[in-house]
Amino acid sequence: MSHKGIAASPGIVIGRALLLDRDDLTIPKHEIKEEDLPKEIARFEDALIKTRKEMIEMQTRIEDKMGTKHAEIFDAHLLVLEDRMLIEEVIRRLEKEKRCVEFVFYESLQKFAKAFSSIEDEYLKERAADIQDVGRRVLRNLLGKHHETLSSIEEKGIVIAYDLAPSETVFINKSFVLGFATDIGSRTSHTAIIARSLEIPAIVGLEDITQRVEYGDTIILDGIHGIIEINPNEKLIAHYREEIKKFEEITRNLSVFQTLPAVTTDDHKLKLMANIELPSESDSALIHGAVGIGLYRTEFFYMNRTDLPTEQEHYENYKIVADKMYPHEVVVRTMDLGGDKFLSHLNVPNELNPFMGWRAIRFSLEKKDIFKTQLRAILRANEHGNLKILYPLITNLEELIQANLVLEVVKKELIADGHTINTDIGVGAMIEVPSAALITDLLAPHVDFFSIGTNDLIQYALAVDRVNEHIAYLYDPAHPGVLRFIDKIIRDAKDANIRVAMCGEMASDPIYIPLLIGMGLEEFSVPSAFISEIKKVSRSISRTECQKLWSQVQKISTGKEIQKILVEFLRLKVPELLLYNSFHGGELDST
């Protein structure tokens, strides 16, 4: 049985389905006899014991991998399992109502969660979520449902989930997770970005794959074309084994470019850097031939914990990356929380449109104490002078001026505290909303560089929610309006004599590389796995050809027509990459 989704990360894998967080629990309500009461109580106690054991094991894994502070988040969950009021309520209702323990526990659970939700105290209100989470685990054990979490996976397979939150992806163990598929998401959702960063084949936006796959089903995941095959026959498996060989051969051939410079045939040099989320990813960046980190996302430090990261924690992480990458630069983006990256313990309000709400630089400027902690750590870690600061989601000049003022205050405070710091640190603005793109000439005098974040820029320019799989087809990097924005940003940067890079997913797509070179872009920051591919493209084309391509494209009025021209150009210059056409260009013909 075949299902089509959105290709999120290239690659083909065959393996068993590992279901993750599928909430399809059907709670029975049948009556029980008086003599069955001891048995039901024993089942309840066994489920509590089993759940406690599972959670302690999970806590131990997290502590080993991430430290005690991150593991402490499970303390509240364990307390729920020991809550005498809840346990006694279940036993009392069992004896009174004579219903099966699953139903009685579920009803009691809802009552307790509702009570906590209505309390005004934020700490106690958050316990409602703890109760629901633990309750689902207990119910699964009562019902005998097999359930996996990313931290508990200890067998090879393909993860099937409704979604994977950024806070969960830290648990992905590439030794066991062959690939993953989700119900929701688009190619530029955070889940997809993580998959490409980890070089794990993935498909998102499958809508109901969690309802169609059973635990243990044989799965073929084609992350190039966005196709899932459930329990395929031997003929189809044999076909895909051949496709895997082809993909592996292309990957091997591309690997030779890791040590080669990124340069066009007419000797125009490009700068290829890597996007990372974790300090450990800097090793992969170096292996793949990155000449720096163009985007170091720092939201990870704030997730999977009950408190805020300390200045020292920030410092140690930034120092690791700065040391590993020296003499190459590392662009540290200040926290971009919000959108599809949430934090519960900071009391961030639920918003109807989180991508356009209280997030990124807006959050930082309102929570200056949190912002200053991060800036202090970056400045302290800049011992080699290779760190740079990037402000996300700048929408107006006032935000940029305020952020720079906070930075100046932090510099003075550090010096007053006795720290020796490099005060001449490069500062950049992420250009990812139309308002910023329209005033890049006004922003340029206040920064040392621009970084074009195409994921959000395209989303906001085209009014397309990039996490919504239903309208993902409208997300079009080749839209003439988007290209005009990019062209203006590049031209304004060059006029102001400041650097400009692109760190959005568009920069990692070989179809757009010739066009971007033609527009004058020279710096790209991409997932490490795509660096060799981009080098292959750049070393197969001339800058002059790219400039002619851009001149041709400017006369075209629709994104679909532009995409066809770009694909034909790639087909002519780099035919080896045709296998990627479906992945990079959507529903494009590769024949």
C-alpha positions as CSV (number, residue, x, y, z in Angstrom):
1,M,0.0,0.0,0.0
2,S,1.5,3.3,-1.2
3,H,1.1,6.7,0.4
4,K,2.5,10.1,-0.8
5,G,3.8,12.8,1.4
6,I,6.4,15.6,1.3
7,A,10.0,14.6,0.8
8,A,11.8,16.1,3.7
9,S,15.2,14.5,3.7
10,P,16.7,12.4,0.9
11,G,17.5,8.7,1.1
12,I,15.7,5.4,0.9
13,V,15.4,2.9,3.8
14,I,13.6,-0.4,4.4
15,G,12.7,-1.4,7.9
16,R,10.1,-2.2,10.6
17,A,7.6,0.5,11.7
18,L,8.2,1.9,15.2
19,L,5.1,3.8,16.2
20,L,5.7,6.9,18.3
21,D,3.1,8.8,20.3
22,R,0.0,7.7,18.5
23,D,-3.0,8.6,20.6
24,D,-5.5,6.0,19.4
25,L,-6.3,4.6,22.8
26,T,-9.9,3.2,23.0
27,I,-10.9,3.1,26.6
28,P,-13.2,0.1,27.5
29,K,-16.2,0.7,29.8
30,H,-17.4,-2.8,30.7
31,E,-18.6,-3.8,34.1
32,I,-16.8,-6.2,36.4
33,K,-17.9,-8.6,39.0
34,E,-17.2,-8.3,42.7
35,E,-14.8,-11.2,42.7
36,D,-12.7,-9.5,39.9
37,L,-11.9,-6.5,42.0
38,P,-8.6,-7.8,43.4
39,K,-7.5,-8.7,39.9
40,E,-8.3,-5.2,38.6
41,I,-6.5,-3.6,41.5
42,A,-3.5,-5.8,40.9
43,R,-3.5,-4.8,37.2
44,F,-3.6,-1.2,38.2
45,E,-0.6,-1.6,40.6
46,D,1.3,-3.5,37.9
47,A,0.7,-0.8,35.4
48,L,1.9,1.9,37.8
49,I,5.1,-0.1,38.6
50,K,5.8,-0.8,34.9
51,T,5.3,2.9,34.0
52,R,7.5,4.0,36.9
53,K,10.3,1.7,35.7
54,E,10.0,3.0,32.1
55,M,10.2,6.6,33.2
56,I,13.2,6.0,35.5
57,E,15.0,4.3,32.6
58,M,14.1,7.2,30.4
59,Q,15.4,9.7,33.0
60,T,18.6,7.7,33.3
61,R,19.2,7.9,29.5
62,I,18.6,11.6,29.5
63,E,20.9,12.2,32.4
64,D,23.7,10.2,30.7
65,K,23.2,12.1,27.5
66,M,22.3,15.6,28.6
67,G,23.0,16.0,32.3
68,T,21.0,16.1,35.5
69,K,19.2,19.3,34.9
70,H,17.5,18.0,31.7
71,A,16.6,14.7,33.5
72,E,14.9,16.6,36.3
73,I,11.9,17.3,34.0
74,F,10.7,13.8,34.8
75,D,10.6,14.3,38.6
76,A,7.1,15.8,38.3
77,H,6.0,12.9,36.2
78,L,7.2,10.4,38.8
79,L,5.4,12.3,41.5
80,V,2.1,11.7,39.7
81,L,2.6,8.0,39.8
82,E,3.0,8.2,43.6
83,D,0.0,10.6,44.2
84,R,-2.0,8.8,46.9
85,M,-5.1,10.9,46.2
86,L,-5.2,9.8,42.6
87,I,-4.5,6.1,43.5
88,E,-7.0,6.0,46.3
89,E,-9.6,7.7,44.1
90,V,-9.2,5.0,41.5
91,I,-9.5,2.2,44.0
92,R,-12.5,3.8,45.7
93,R,-14.3,4.2,42.3
94,L,-13.4,0.7,41.3
95,E,-15.1,-0.7,44.4
96,K,-18.1,1.6,44.0
97,E,-18.7,1.6,40.3
98,K,-17.6,-1.9,39.4
99,R,-16.2,-0.8,36.0
100,C,-12.9,-2.0,34.4
101,V,-9.8,-0.2,35.8
102,E,-9.0,1.4,32.4
103,F,-12.2,3.3,32.4
104,V,-12.1,4.2,36.1
105,F,-8.5,5.4,35.9
106,Y,-9.2,7.4,32.7
107,E,-12.2,9.2,34.4
108,S,-10.2,9.9,37.6
109,L,-7.3,11.2,35.5
110,Q,-9.5,13.7,33.6
111,K,-11.0,14.9,36.9
112,F,-7.6,15.6,38.4
113,A,-6.2,17.2,35.3
114,K,-9.2,19.5,35.0
115,A,-8.8,20.5,38.7
116,F,-5.2,21.5,38.1
117,S,-5.9,23.3,34.9
118,S,-8.4,25.6,36.7
119,I,-5.8,26.7,39.3
120,E,-4.3,30.2,38.7
121,D,-0.9,29.3,40.0
122,E,1.2,28.6,36.8
123,Y,3.4,25.9,38.4
124,L,0.4,23.9,39.6
125,K,-1.4,24.5,36.3
126,E,1.5,22.9,34.4
127,R,1.0,19.7,36.5
128,A,-2.2,19.1,34.4
129,A,0.1,18.4,31.4
130,D,2.2,16.1,33.6
131,I,-0.9,14.2,34.7
132,Q,-2.1,13.7,31.2
133,D,1.3,12.5,29.9
134,V,1.8,10.0,32.7
135,G,-1.8,8.9,32.4
136,R,-1.4,8.0,28.8
137,R,1.6,5.9,29.7
138,V,-0.3,4.1,32.4
139,L,-3.3,3.5,30.1
140,R,-1.0,2.0,27.4
141,N,0.4,-0.4,30.0
142,L,-3.1,-1.3,31.2
143,L,-4.2,-1.9,27.6
144,G,-1.1,-3.8,26.6
145,K,-0.4,-1.2,23.8
146,H,3.2,-1.2,22.5
147,H,4.4,2.4,22.6
148,E,7.8,3.8,21.7
149,T,9.5,7.0,22.6
150,L,12.5,8.4,20.8
151,S,14.5,7.8,24.0
152,S,13.4,4.2,24.4
153,I,14.1,3.0,20.9
154,E,16.6,0.2,21.0
155,E,15.9,-1.6,17.8
156,K,16.4,-0.6,14.2
157,G,13.4,0.7,12.5
158,I,11.5,3.6,10.9
159,V,9.8,6.0,13.3
160,I,6.2,6.8,12.5
161,A,4.8,9.8,14.4
162,Y,2.1,12.5,14.3
163,D,5.0,15.0,14.6
164,L,8.4,15.2,16.2
165,A,8.9,18.3,18.4
166,P,12.3,19.9,18.4
167,S,12.7,19.0,22.1
168,E,12.2,15.3,21.1
169,T,14.7,15.2,18.3
170,V,17.6,15.3,20.7
171,F,16.8,11.6,21.5
172,I,17.2,10.4,17.9
173,N,19.8,7.7,17.9
174,K,21.0,7.2,14.3
175,S,22.1,3.7,15.2
176,F,18.5,2.7,15.6
177,V,16.4,5.3,13.7
178,L,16.7,4.5,10.0
179,G,14.2,7.2,9.0
180,F,11.0,8.8,10.1
181,A,7.6,9.8,8.7
182,T,5.1,12.2,10.2
183,D,1.4,13.1,9.7
184,I,2.0,16.8,9.6
185,G,4.8,19.2,8.5
186,S,6.3,20.6,5.4
187,R,9.8,20.6,3.8
188,T,10.8,23.7,5.9
189,S,9.2,22.7,9.2
190,H,11.6,22.2,12.0
191,T,11.2,18.5,11.9
192,A,12.3,18.3,8.3
193,I,15.3,20.6,9.0
194,I,16.4,18.3,11.8
195,A,16.1,15.3,9.5
196,R,18.4,16.9,7.0
197,S,20.8,18.0,9.7
198,L,21.0,14.4,11.0
199,E,21.2,13.0,7.5
200,I,18.2,10.7,8.2
201,P,15.7,10.0,5.3
202,A,12.3,11.5,6.2
203,I,8.8,12.2,4.8
204,V,6.4,14.7,6.4
205,G,2.8,15.8,5.7
206,L,1.5,12.3,5.2
207,E,-1.7,13.4,7.1
208,D,-2.8,10.0,8.6
209,I,0.2,7.6,8.3
210,T,0.0,6.9,12.1
211,Q,-3.5,5.5,11.5
212,R,-2.5,3.4,8.6
213,V,0.7,1.8,9.9
214,E,0.8,-0.9,12.6
215,Y,3.7,-1.5,14.9
216,G,6.1,-3.9,13.2
217,D,4.9,-3.4,9.6
218,T,7.5,-3.6,7.0
219,I,8.0,-0.1,5.6
220,I,9.8,1.3,2.6
221,L,10.5,5.0,3.1
222,D,11.5,6.9,-0.1
223,G,12.7,10.3,1.1
224,I,13.6,11.3,-2.4
225,H,10.1,11.1,-3.9
226,G,8.1,11.3,-0.6
227,I,6.6,7.8,-0.9
228,I,5.8,5.3,1.9
229,E,5.2,1.7,1.0
230,I,3.5,-0.4,3.7
231,N,4.1,-4.2,3.7
232,P,5.4,-4.2,0.1
233,N,5.8,-7.4,-1.8
234,E,9.2,-9.0,-2.6
235,K,9.2,-7.5,-6.1
236,L,8.8,-4.0,-4.8
237,I,11.4,-4.5,-2.1
238,A,13.9,-5.8,-4.8
239,H,13.2,-2.7,-6.9
240,Y,13.9,-0.4,-4.0
241,R,17.0,-2.2,-3.0
242,E,18.3,-1.3,-6.5
243,E,17.3,2.3,-6.0
244,I,19.2,2.3,-2.7
245,K,22.3,1.2,-4.5
246,K,21.9,4.0,-7.1
247,F,21.5,6.6,-4.3
248,E,24.5,5.3,-2.4
249,E,26.6,5.4,-5.6
250,I,25.6,9.1,-6.2
251,T,26.4,9.8,-2.5
252,R,29.8,8.2,-2.8
253,N,30.6,10.1,-6.0
254,L,29.6,13.4,-4.3
255,S,31.8,12.7,-1.3
256,V,35.0,13.4,-3.3
257,F,34.0,17.0,-3.4
258,Q,34.3,17.4,0.4
259,T,37.9,18.4,0.2
260,L,37.6,20.5,-3.0
261,P,37.0,24.3,-3.0
262,A,33.6,25.7,-3.9
263,V,34.4,27.5,-7.1
264,T,32.7,28.0,-10.6
265,T,34.4,27.0,-13.8
266,D,35.4,30.6,-14.4
267,D,37.1,30.7,-11.0
268,H,34.5,32.6,-9.0
269,K,34.8,31.5,-5.4
270,L,31.9,30.7,-3.1
271,K,31.8,30.3,0.7
272,L,30.0,27.2,1.9
273,M,29.2,27.0,5.6
274,A,27.1,24.7,7.7
275,N,23.9,25.0,9.7
276,I,24.0,23.3,13.1
277,E,21.9,22.9,16.2
278,L,24.2,21.0,18.6
279,P,27.9,21.5,19.3
280,S,28.6,17.9,18.2
281,E,27.4,18.7,14.6
282,S,30.5,20.8,14.1
283,D,32.4,17.6,13.5
284,S,30.1,16.7,10.6
285,A,30.5,20.2,9.2
286,L,34.3,19.8,9.1
287,I,34.0,16.3,7.6
288,H,31.8,17.6,4.8
289,G,34.1,20.5,4.0
290,A,32.3,23.5,5.6
291,V,34.4,26.6,5.9
292,G,32.6,27.8,8.9
293,I,29.2,27.7,10.7
294,G,26.8,30.2,9.0
295,L,23.9,29.4,11.3
296,Y,24.2,28.1,14.9
297,R,20.6,27.7,16.1
298,T,20.6,28.0,19.9
299,E,17.0,27.1,20.8
300,F,18.1,23.6,21.9
301,F,19.6,24.9,25.1
302,Y,16.2,26.0,26.3
303,M,14.4,22.7,25.7
304,N,13.9,19.6,27.8
305,R,14.5,21.4,31.0
306,T,12.6,22.9,33.9
307,D,14.9,26.0,34.2
308,L,16.8,28.4,32.0
309,P,20.3,27.6,30.9
310,T,23.0,29.4,32.8
311,E,25.6,31.7,31.3
312,Q,28.2,29.1,31.9
313,E,26.3,26.4,30.0
314,H,25.9,28.8,27.1
315,Y,29.6,29.7,27.3
316,E,30.8,26.1,27.3
317,N,28.7,25.1,24.3
318,Y,29.8,28.1,22.2
319,K,33.4,27.6,23.2
320,I,33.3,24.0,22.0
321,V,32.2,25.1,18.5
322,A,34.4,28.2,18.3
323,D,37.5,26.0,19.2
324,K,36.6,23.2,16.7
325,M,35.9,25.6,13.8
326,Y,38.8,28.0,14.3
327,P,40.0,29.7,12.2
328,H,36.7,29.6,10.5
329,E,33.8,31.8,11.7
330,V,30.8,30.7,13.7
331,V,27.6,32.7,13.4
332,V,25.6,32.3,16.6
333,R,21.9,33.1,16.1
334,T,20.4,34.4,19.4
335,M,17.4,32.4,20.6
336,D,14.6,32.1,18.1
337,L,11.9,30.7,20.3
338,G,8.3,30.5,19.1
339,G,6.7,29.4,15.8
340,D,7.2,25.6,15.9
341,K,9.7,25.8,18.8
342,F,8.0,26.2,22.2
343,L,8.9,26.4,25.9
344,S,6.3,25.6,28.6
345,H,8.2,26.8,31.6
346,L,8.7,30.4,30.4
347,N,4.9,30.9,30.4
348,V,4.8,31.8,26.7
349,P,1.1,32.3,25.9
350,N,-0.7,30.1,23.4
351,E,-1.1,32.0,20.2
352,L,-3.4,31.5,17.2
353,N,-0.5,32.5,14.9
354,P,2.7,31.6,16.8
355,F,4.9,32.3,13.7
356,M,3.8,35.9,13.8
357,G,3.6,36.2,17.6
358,W,5.9,36.7,20.6
359,R,9.1,35.1,19.3
360,A,12.7,35.6,18.4
361,I,14.1,39.2,18.8
362,R,10.7,40.3,20.2
363,F,11.0,37.8,23.0
364,S,14.6,38.7,23.6
365,L,14.0,42.4,23.8
366,E,11.2,42.0,26.3
367,K,13.1,39.4,28.3
368,K,16.4,41.3,28.4
369,D,17.8,39.3,31.4
370,I,17.6,36.1,29.3
371,F,18.9,37.9,26.2
372,K,21.8,39.4,28.2
373,T,22.8,36.0,29.6
374,Q,23.2,34.7,26.1
375,L,25.1,37.7,24.8
376,R,27.5,37.6,27.8
377,A,28.2,33.9,27.0
378,I,28.9,34.6,23.3
379,L,31.2,37.5,24.1
380,R,33.1,35.4,26.7
381,A,33.4,32.5,24.3
382,N,34.8,34.7,21.5
383,E,38.4,34.2,22.6
384,H,39.6,33.4,19.0
385,G,37.6,36.3,17.6
386,N,35.7,34.0,15.2
387,L,32.2,34.2,16.7
388,K,29.6,36.5,15.3
389,I,26.1,37.4,16.5
390,L,22.9,37.1,14.4
391,Y,19.6,38.6,15.5
392,P,16.5,36.7,14.2
393,L,13.3,38.1,12.9
394,I,14.3,41.7,12.6
395,T,11.2,43.6,11.3
396,N,12.2,47.2,11.8
397,L,15.2,49.5,12.5
398,E,14.1,50.1,16.1
399,E,14.5,46.4,17.0
400,L,18.0,46.4,15.5
401,I,19.1,49.5,17.3
402,Q,17.7,48.2,20.6
403,A,19.4,44.9,20.2
404,N,22.8,46.6,19.6
405,L,22.3,48.9,22.6
406,V,21.7,45.8,24.8
407,L,24.9,44.3,23.3
408,E,26.9,47.4,24.2
409,V,25.6,47.4,27.7
410,V,26.6,43.7,28.1
411,K,30.1,44.5,26.8
412,K,30.5,47.2,29.5
413,E,29.2,45.0,32.2
414,L,31.6,42.2,31.3
415,I,34.5,44.5,31.3
416,A,33.4,45.9,34.7
417,D,33.2,42.3,36.0
418,G,36.9,41.8,35.1
419,H,36.4,39.9,31.9
420,T,38.8,40.4,28.9
421,I,36.6,40.3,25.8
422,N,36.9,41.1,22.1
423,T,34.5,44.1,21.8
424,D,34.8,44.2,18.0
425,I,32.4,41.3,17.4
426,G,30.5,41.1,14.1
427,V,26.8,41.6,14.2
428,G,24.2,40.6,11.6
429,A,20.5,40.8,11.0
430,M,18.5,37.9,9.7
431,I,16.4,39.1,6.8
432,E,13.3,36.9,6.9
433,V,10.3,39.1,6.7
434,P,9.1,41.4,3.9
435,S,9.3,44.5,6.0
436,A,13.0,43.9,6.7
437,A,13.7,43.0,3.0
438,L,12.1,46.3,1.9
439,I,14.4,48.4,4.2
440,T,17.7,46.6,4.0
441,D,19.3,49.8,2.8
442,L,18.2,51.4,6.1
443,L,19.3,48.4,8.2
444,A,22.7,47.9,6.5
445,P,24.6,50.8,8.3
446,H,23.8,49.1,11.7
447,V,25.2,45.6,10.9
448,D,28.3,43.9,9.5
449,F,26.3,41.3,7.5
450,F,22.9,40.1,6.4
451,S,21.7,36.5,6.5
452,I,18.7,35.7,4.4
453,G,16.3,33.3,6.1
454,T,14.3,32.0,3.2
455,N,12.1,29.6,5.2
456,D,10.3,32.4,6.9
457,L,10.7,35.0,4.2
458,I,8.9,32.8,1.7
459,Q,6.3,31.9,4.4
460,Y,5.5,35.6,5.1
461,A,5.8,36.8,1.6
462,L,3.4,34.2,0.2
463,A,1.1,33.9,3.3
464,V,1.8,30.2,3.5
465,D,2.2,28.4,6.9
466,R,5.3,26.4,6.3
467,V,4.2,23.7,8.9
468,N,0.8,23.2,7.2
469,E,1.0,20.2,4.9
470,H,-2.3,21.1,3.2
471,I,-0.9,24.2,1.6
472,A,2.7,23.2,1.2
473,Y,2.3,23.2,-2.6
474,L,2.0,27.0,-2.4
475,Y,5.4,27.4,-0.7
476,D,7.3,28.4,-3.8
477,P,11.0,29.7,-3.6
478,A,10.8,30.5,-7.3
479,H,7.9,32.9,-7.0
480,P,8.9,36.1,-8.8
481,G,8.0,38.1,-5.6
482,V,10.3,36.1,-3.5
483,L,13.2,36.4,-6.0
484,R,12.7,40.1,-6.2
485,F,13.1,40.3,-2.4
486,I,16.3,38.2,-2.5
487,D,17.7,40.3,-5.3
488,K,17.1,43.5,-3.4
489,I,18.7,42.2,-0.2
490,I,21.8,41.1,-2.1
491,R,22.1,44.4,-4.0
492,D,21.5,46.6,-0.9
493,A,24.2,44.6,1.0
494,K,26.7,45.1,-1.8
495,D,25.9,48.8,-2.1
496,A,26.6,49.1,1.7
497,N,29.7,47.0,1.4
498,I,28.6,44.4,3.9
499,R,28.5,40.7,3.5
500,V,25.4,38.7,2.7
501,A,24.7,35.0,3.1
502,M,21.7,32.8,2.8
503,C,21.0,30.3,5.6
504,G,17.5,29.2,4.7
505,E,16.7,25.8,3.0
506,M,16.6,27.4,-0.4
507,A,20.4,27.7,-0.2
508,S,20.7,23.9,0.1
509,D,18.7,23.2,-3.1
510,P,20.9,22.6,-6.1
511,I,18.1,23.7,-8.4
512,Y,18.4,27.3,-7.1
513,I,22.2,27.5,-6.7
514,P,22.9,28.7,-10.3
515,L,20.2,31.3,-10.0
516,L,21.5,32.6,-6.6
517,I,25.0,32.8,-8.0
518,G,23.7,34.7,-11.0
519,M,22.0,37.1,-8.5
520,G,25.3,37.8,-6.9
521,L,25.1,35.6,-3.8
522,E,28.5,34.2,-2.7
523,E,27.9,32.8,0.8
524,F,25.7,29.8,1.6
525,S,25.0,28.1,4.9
526,V,23.4,24.7,4.6
527,P,22.9,21.4,6.3
528,S,26.3,19.7,6.2
529,A,25.1,16.8,4.1
530,F,24.4,19.1,1.1
531,I,27.8,20.8,0.9
532,S,29.3,18.3,-1.5
533,E,26.2,18.5,-3.7
534,I,26.4,22.3,-3.9
535,K,30.2,22.1,-4.7
536,K,29.4,19.6,-7.5
537,V,26.9,22.1,-9.0
538,S,29.2,25.1,-8.6
539,R,32.1,23.3,-10.2
540,S,30.0,22.4,-13.2
541,I,28.8,25.9,-14.1
542,S,30.3,29.3,-14.8
543,R,29.3,32.6,-13.2
544,T,28.6,34.1,-16.6
545,E,26.1,31.3,-17.4
546,C,24.4,31.9,-14.0
547,Q,24.1,35.7,-14.7
548,K,22.5,34.9,-18.1
549,L,20.1,32.5,-16.3
550,W,19.1,35.2,-13.9
551,S,18.5,37.6,-16.7
552,Q,16.3,35.0,-18.4
553,V,14.3,34.3,-15.2
554,Q,13.6,38.0,-14.6
555,K,11.4,38.0,-17.7
556,I,9.3,35.0,-16.5
557,S,6.0,35.7,-14.6
558,T,5.3,32.5,-12.7
559,G,7.2,30.3,-10.2
560,K,6.2,27.1,-12.0
561,E,7.7,28.3,-15.3
562,I,10.9,29.5,-13.5
563,Q,11.3,26.1,-11.8
564,K,11.1,24.3,-15.1
565,I,13.8,26.6,-16.5
566,L,16.0,25.9,-13.4
567,V,15.5,22.1,-13.6
568,E,16.4,22.1,-17.3
569,F,19.5,24.1,-16.6
570,L,20.5,21.6,-13.8
571,R,19.7,18.7,-16.2
572,L,22.0,20.1,-18.8
573,K,24.9,20.9,-16.4
574,V,24.7,18.2,-13.7
575,P,22.7,15.2,-15.1
576,E,24.0,13.0,-12.2
577,L,21.7,14.9,-9.8
578,L,18.5,14.0,-11.7
579,L,17.7,11.6,-8.9
580,Y,17.1,14.5,-6.6
581,N,14.6,16.3,-8.9
582,S,11.5,15.1,-7.0
583,F,13.1,15.9,-3.6
584,H,14.4,19.4,-4.6
585,G,11.9,20.6,-7.0
586,G,8.6,19.1,-5.9
587,E,6.4,17.4,-8.5
588,L,8.8,17.8,-11.4
589,D,9.3,15.4,-14.2
590,S,12.8,13.8,-14.2
591,T,12.5,11.9,-17.5
